[in-house]
Amino acid sequence: DQFPFRDAFRTVKAITHYYVFGQKDNNDVYLAGDSVSKLEYPLRPNLITSAGKKFETLYNSHFKDTGANVHAAVIPDKNYFLAAQNGYPSIDYKELLKLFRESTPDFKHIDLFDTLTIDQYYRTDTHWKQECLSGVVDVLAHGMSIADRLSWDYVENKADIPFYGVYYGQAALPMAPDTLTYLTNPILDGCTVYNYETGKTTGIYDMDQLSGDDPYEIFLSGAAALLTIENPACTDGRELVVFRDSFGSSIVPLLAGAYSKITLVDIRYVDSTYLPNLVDLSTADDVLFLYSAMVLNQSNMLK
């Protein structure tokens, strides 16, 4: 990292790979139009099934006898839109969904694949854009029967810095930055977020992260094992538990209006068997397992 002119040399190397030697990718990172992505291949059926079984174990341990409504949704990664269409190897997403649904028979599954397009993802990053998720929120809300409880009015706020996503650095190519936009309204402004790791209470958006290494961490302060969102505007005590990866950081706040409390669990960072020592999940009215296809295909990272 301290090598002089390291970034310049990386850029020269990447340009040589792409434009001189005509290679289609650089360390599995590839360009498709004006978007950059990283190959996810091959499909790992055993890991998809393993993820489903782990989620079923969580269901049986915490929710089977509580009467909670349990849902699951898979988020397509950028390769779903870019890989096969541009001549790159692609996993069989239909088979992925089939394996996942067969291994989670107790869940009500919500299909998000037809709701998204590549334009709803950052060009230089793996994640989706919060301001483009109204259709996804609508599908989730109707699937979970909470559509009439949500506010659909938001103000779009654009960050005053350019957003260079994780793939920008990996591609090492000169690319225009993305614009990071976050949504606010009086309900979100009134919510508080408690981080069980740090013991700190913040708002939905952590503005300090805009000057950090990954500005996407403005959403719920980035990676965290266990968070709770408290919404004082909702007084009926209704609770949601979300098992999620980083995609959940930007969409779960848009579900906050329907609940007094949302608990977010990321079992990439906390052992799922240890959860009863940290939080009571038995009071949940609704449960959502929300994971990207990429994480399911690499589910050995789930604890």
N, C-alpha and C positions, 0 to 999 in steps of 0.2 A: 504493500500500500504506500510505502514511502519512496518508491522508485521514482527518480526525476522524470517528469513528463509522461507518467504512467498512463493517464487518460488519453493523451494524444496518441501514444503508441497503440493503445487498445482500439481507438477509432480507426487508425491506419490499417490495423490487422483486420478489423471487421469489414471495412470497405474493400480490402483485398479479397477476403473470403466471398463477399456477396457479388461484387461487380467486376473483379478481375478473373477469379477462378470460377465464377458462376455457381458457387455452392448455394444450396437452397436454405441452409440454416447455419448459424454460428453457435456451437454448443447448445443445440436444440432450440435456440431462439430464432424466430423467422419473421420476415415481413410479409404482410398481405395487404396490398393497397397502402393506406396510410396508417395501418394498425400493426402492432407488434405483439406476438404471443410466444408461448413456449410449449413445445410438443408435450402431450400427455399420451403415452403409448407404451406398451399395449394395454388392453383391458385386463384387469386382474380379478377374475371372478371370485376367487377365494377371499380377497380383501373386501369386495362389495358385500358378499354374504356375511363375512365377519363383522362388518359395520352394522348390518341389519340385526344380527344376533345380539350384538352389544346393546343396541337400542331396545330390543325386545327385553333384554335383562333389566334395563333401566325401567321400562314400562312395568314389568312384573314386580319389581322391587318397590316402586314408588307410586304407581298410578292405577294399577289394575283394580284395586278395591276402593278407590276414592271417588269414582264417578266422573273423573276428569275426561274431557273430550281430547283425544290424542290424534294429532295430525302430523304429516310428514310431507316435505317438499324438497325436491332436488333442483339445484341451480345449475344450469348448463354453463360450463366454462367457455372461454372465447374460442377454443378449438372446435366447438360444436358448429360455429358459424364460419370458421376460417380454414381449418386443416384440409379436409377432403376436397373442398371446393377449390383449393389452390395447389393440389397435388401433393399434400403432405399426409403421412399416415395418421389415421384417426381411429379412435376407439368406437365400438358399436354402442351408441347411446341407448338404442332401444333395448339391447340386451342388458345394459347396465340398469336401466329402470326396471326391467323384468326381474332381474336377480334381487334388486333391492326390495321390490314390493313383495316378492315371494318370501323373503326373509323377515318381513315385518307385517305379518298378516293381521295384527291387531290394530294397525294404524289406518286412519282415513287419509288417502294420498291425494295431494293437490298438484296438478300438472302445471308447471311454469314454463315449459319449453316453448309453447306456441305464443307466449306472452312477450318474449324478448327478441331483440335483434342486436346485431353487433354494434349499432349506433348507440345503444344504451350502456356500453362499456367504455371506459377510458381507453384511448388509443395506446398510451404508453404504460398501462397498468393492467393488472389482472381483474380488478374489481369493476362493479357496475356503478353508474352515476345515480346518486340519490334523487336528483331532480327529474330523472327519467323513469321512476319506479311507480308511478301512479297506477299503471295497468297491473303490475305485479301485486301491489297492495290491494287493488280491487279483487283480484282473483283469490288471494289469501283471505281477505275479509269475508267474501261470500262463502268460501269453503269452510271458514271457521264460524260463520253466522254472526259476524260482528260489524258488518258493513254499516248498519244504521247507528252504530255507536262511535263512528270515527268522524273527525273533522277533515275536510278535503281542501281547506283553504290554507295556503302557505305563502310565505314571502321567500323569493329566491335571493340568496346572498352569495356573491362571488368573492372568493378569496383574493386578496390583493397581491398574491405572489403566483408565479407560474408553477404548475404541478408537473413534475417529472416523475412518472411512476416507476415501479420496480423493474419493468422491462426496459425502460430507457437506459438504465445503467448496464443491464445485461446485454443489450443489443450493441452498445458502444457506437451507435451511429448518430449523426446529427439529425435531430427530429424536433419539430415544433412541440412545445409543451401542451399539456391539457389545461383546462380551466376547472378548478375545483369549486363546486357550488354546494351550499348547504341550505336546508329549508328551516324556516322558523315560523312560529305562530304563538299566540299567548299560552296555549297548552304546553307546548314544548319549552317555552321560556320559563314556565313554572315548575317543570319537572326537576328532580334532583337524582343524581346517580351516586350510589355508594359502591366503592371498590373494596372487596373483602381482603385483597392482598395488601393494599397500601393503607387501608383504614381512612381514606379520604372521601369526602363528599364533594362532587362537582356538578356542573350542568351537563346537558346532553352533549354539548360541543366543548372540546378542550382547545381553545384558541392558541395556546402555547405550542401545540404540535405543528402549527403552520411553519414554524421556524426550525422544526426538527428534521430528521432524516427522511421521514415518511409522513407527509402532510395528510394522507388518508386517515391517520390516527387522530385527526380532529374529531372523528365520529366515536363517541364513547371512550375517548382516550386510548384507543388502540387495543392491542391484545391484552386480555385479562381473563383469568380463570373463572371468576365469579363476580357478577355485578347485580345490583337491583336498581330499577328505575321506579321512583315513587311519583305518582301523579296526583297532586291534591285536588285537581279539578274534577276527578272521578271519585265519587263518595260512596259507591255501592260495594266496595271491597273486592271487586272481581280481580282475579289474579291469573297471570299467564307465566308459564315457564318455557323458555326457549333454549334448546340445545343447539349450538350454532358454531360456525367458524367466522372468519373475518368479514364475510359478506353480510352477516347479520348486524354488524355495527352500524351500517347506514340505513337499513330498512326497518329494524325493530323499533327505533324511535317513531316511525310513522304509524305504528300500531298502538302507541302509548295512550292515545285518546280514549281507547276502549277499556282501559284497565286502571285500577288504583295502584297496582304493583306488577312489575314485570321482573322476573329473575332470569338472567342470562348465564348459561353455563357453557364453558368451552373445555371439553374433556381432552383437548390436546395439552392442557396445562394443569389439570387437576385430575387425580385418580377418581374415577366415577364411584368406586366403592367407598371413598372417604366422604362423599357428599353429605350423608346424614349427620356427620360431625360438624358441618358448616352451616347448613340451611335446612329448613323444613319445607319439603316439596309437596307435602300431602294436602296443603290448602289450595293447590292450583285448581282453577276451574277449566282452563285450557292448557294444552301442552303442544308445542310445535318443535319438531326436529327439522332443522333447516340447514342443509349442507350442500356445498358445491360438489359437482361430479368429480372434480379433481381430488378433493379430500377423501371422498368415498373410495376412489381408486387407489388411494394411498393410506388406507384406514389403519395401518399399523402405527400411525402417529396418535391414534385415539387411545386413551388410557382407561 
